[in-house]
Amino acid sequence: AIVYRDQGNYEEAMQLHLKALEIKKKKNLGEDHSSVANTYNDMAVVYQAQGNNEEAMKLYKKALEINKKNLGEDHSKVADTYNNMAIVYQALEDYEEAMKLYNKSLEINK
């Protein structure tokens, strides 16, 4: 899916991410498994690349919630998600929110 995304074939990338998500849920990993969070993050990147920032943000928020629950507030994956969300806010020209999230990410990665 990531190769398709990098090639700009977003439709195929999203189809593969959705298939991966379905497989992960069928394997009884559950909605709150960190692997599911990774897939939500990857899907958000596809939406972001398409300029669909609203859908990207929804999925980043899901990934963030799962990662905070499983890994704790100070984990690098949480910081990465804050950073990704900040990029979306920056694209939306919400610079204040972007800076808050960039700073959260930096604080975790100190």
LINJO-V503810 format. One record per pair of residues at least 4 apart in sequence whose C-alpha atoms are under 6 Angstrom apart, sorted by sequence separation. I is the first residue (numbers start at 1). J is the second residue. If there is no record, write none. Layout:
i:I j:J
i:I j:J
//
This chain:
i:5 j:9
i:25 j:29
i:29 j:33
i:44 j:48
i:48 j:52
i:53 j:57
i:60 j:64
i:64 j:68
i:67 j:71
i:68 j:72
i:71 j:75
i:90 j:94
i:99 j:103
i:4 j:9
i:5 j:10
i:24 j:29
i:25 j:30
i:47 j:52
i:48 j:53
i:68 j:73
i:89 j:94
i:90 j:95
i:5 j:13
i:48 j:56
i:90 j:98
i:4 j:13
i:47 j:56
i:89 j:98
i:1 j:13
i:44 j:56
i:86 j:98
i:1 j:16
i:44 j:59
i:86 j:101
i:86 j:102
i:40 j:59
i:41 j:60
i:82 j:101
i:83 j:102
i:41 j:63
i:83 j:105
i:40 j:63
i:82 j:105
i:37 j:63
i:79 j:105
i:79 j:108
i:32 j:66
i:74 j:108
//
